[in-house]
Amino acid sequence: MQAYALTDIGKKRKVNQDYIFETTEKIGGFPNLFMLADGMGGHKAGDFASKYLVENMVSFIEQTKDVEIVKALNNAITVSNTMIYKKSREVAGLSGMGSTLVAAVISDGILYVANVGDSRLYLIRDGITQVTRDHSYVEEMVKSGRMKRGSEDYMRQKNIITRAVGIGSKVEPDFFEVDLEDNDYILLCSDGLTNMVDDDNILTVILGNGSLGYKSNTLVRTANENGGNDNIAVVLIKYQKEGVKNA
């Protein structure tokens, strides 16, 4: 398995509120771990929230042993949510902070995914498939039949999210499991990428020539060339049944 992680401040923001983590090595009871968080909140609350979330989850998972993956991920998110929410109520400058989260673990050919918010995970095989479901106002409206995906209203309001870690005393993540095939690609990314680069272009880059590092940097560069309106974060993984090697 190979993995490469990259984040960039973009062209319009003064602070990078995206935070990433990746390891193909064993961590606690997990064989590997990949995470991406996109923080929100005024001043520096957003970048604090995403970093605090990921670091607390890593710390929690490092202590896990022989625990079922989905249960351990859920426990780590629940504990981290409580800590962020408590901190936001204690520190005036951090009031109202929160973060999206997409996390992934690969074990015995199965991809385990957790997500809260609108950061995404894609599976790239012959085509590109969004595994996660956006927790956003527009997706709720599409689901209820009151809005058309891609319409003017959709594009104007697509950044309004309906779930985030740390904004309330409780959080409800979604979980997914995917059977992997040899040479599958997995992409975790923030909306700073998906709002600037469409799925077809993401697919073309990832299935093209070059290392994971080259492909990740190409995605970030393309997002910036298309406007770079937000922070950009990508974690790109190539699954291989045999062997582990860093990109």
N, C-alpha and C positions, 0 to 999 in steps of 0.2 A: 504494500500500500504506500502511496505517495500523497503528500499534502503540502499545500502552500497557502499562507495567509497574508493578507495585505489590507491596509486601510489608508485613506487619503482624505485630507481636509476638504477637498473640492475647491471650487472657484469663488464661492459666495459667502461661506461661513468663516467666522473668526476663531471658532473652537471646534475641535473634532469630538463629537459626542458618540462616535462609534467605537466599540472595543471588541477585540477578537482574541481567541485562544485556540491553539491546536497542538495536539501531541498524538503521534502514532505509537507512542510507548504506553505501557501499562500505567494506570493511575488509580490508586485504590483498588477496588474490585472491578474496574473497567479495563478492557484491553486497549482503549484509545478514547479520545474525547475531542470534540470540535464544538466551539461556541461562538456566537456573534450576538452582540447587543447594541441597540441604538437608543441612546438616552434622550430624555426630554426634560425640560425645565429651564427656567430663566437663569441668567448669569452663567455660573459654572455647575449648576445642579444636574444638567443632563449628562455631562461627561463624568461627573462624580457617580451618578446612578449606574451607568453602564459598567464602569470599572469596578465599582463596589459589588454589583451583582455577579459579574464573572469571577472576581477574586473570591467571593464568599462561596460560590458554587464549587469552584476548584478546591477550596479548603475543605468543604463538606465531603466532596467525592473522594478526596485523598484518604479520608477516614473510613470509607465504606469497604466492607469485605464480604464476599459471598452474598451479595444482595441482588435481587432481580432488578434488571437495568431500568425498566420503566418506573418501578416503585422508588428506586434510588434517585432518579431524575426528579420525580414528583416531590420527594422529600426535600431535595436540595433547593428546588424552586420555592417550595412553601416556606422553608426556613429563611431563605434569602429575601423573599417578599416581606416577611415580618420584620427583618432587620432594616430594610430600606424604608418601609413605612414608618417604623419607629424613629429612624434617623430624620426623616422628613418632618416629623412632628416636633422633634426636639431642637432642630437647628433652623432658625428663621430663613437663612439663605438657601436652604435646601427644600423649602416647603413646596409641595406639589410635584416633586420629582418622580420620575418613573423610567422604565426602560422596556423596550421590546426584547425578546429573546428567541433565538433558534439554536437548539443544541442537538448534536448527533453522536451516536456511538455505533460502531460496527462490530458485530460479534457473530462468529460462525455463519458468515454469509448473509446476515440479516442487518439491515439498517434500522436503528431505533431513533426516532425523531421526537422532539418536544418543541412546541412553539407557543408564544404569547405575543400578540401584536401583528405587525405587518412585515417584519423581516422574513425572508423566504428561504426555503430549501428546494432545489430543483434536482431531479434525476435526469441525467443526459445519457441516452443510449443511442438508438437510431434517431430519436427525436428528443424533445425537451418536455418534461412533465413537472409541473409544480406540485410537490408533495404536500406542503403545508397549506393551510387555509388562512387567508388574511383576516384578522380580527379588526375590521374597519367598517365605518359607517356605510360606505358605498357597497361593500360586499353584502352587508346585512340587507340593504335595500334591493340589490340584485336578487338575493335569495328569496325575498318576499314578493318579487315580481314588480316592484315599484320603481325600478331604475334599470336602464340598459347599460351593460358593461361597455366602456369606451365612449359613452355619450358625453356631451359637454358638462352636464351636471356631475357625472362620474369623475371626469378629469379634474374638475374644479374642487371637489370635496374628497378626493381619494386619500389625502393625508390625515383625515380624522380617524383615529383608531378607537376601538371600543374596549380593548383590553390591554393592560400593560402591567409589568411587575412593579410593585411598590406603591401604586396609587391608591390602594385600599387595603383593608386588613386581611382580605382573602384574595386569592388569584386562582383562575381555572385554566391550566394549560391544556392544549390538545396534544395527543400522542398518535404517532403513526409507525407502522412497521412495513418495510419493503424488502422483498427477496432480491438480493443483488446477483448480477452476472459478472463474469470476469471482464475487466476493462470498462466497467461502468464509471461515469464521472458523477460526483455529487458536488453541488455548488450551494453554499450558504452565502446570502448576500443581504445587504440593507437596501432600503428603497432609494438610496442615493444612486445605486446602480440601475435598478429596474425602472425608475422614473426617467432615466436618461438613455437606456439601451434596451431595445425590445428583445423579445424572446428569440426571434429568428437570428438576430445578430449575435446574441449570447451563444446560441447553438453553433453558429459558424465559427466563432473564435475557439470554442472549446473542442470542437471536432477537427479543427485545423492543425497545422504543424506547430511544433515548438514544445518547450517544457511547460510544466504547470506554472512556474514563475513567469515565463513569457506570456502565457495566456492570461494570467491574473493581472499582470501589468497592462496588457492590451485592453482588457475590460475596463480597468480604472482610467486609462488614457482616453478611451472612447467616451466614457461618461463625462469626463472633463471637456473633451472636444465638443460634446453636444450641449454644453452649458455648465456642467458641474454645479448644479444648484444646491446640492446637499453634500454632506460627508458621504464617502463611498467606502464600503468594506466588502471583501470577498474572502471566503475560505474555500479553496478548490481541492478536491480529493479525487484520486484515481484508485479505484478498488481493483486489487489483483489478488487472486486466490493464494498465490505462493509468494512468500518473501515480503520483507518490509524494508523500504528504503526511502529516505527523505529526498524531496525534490530540490 
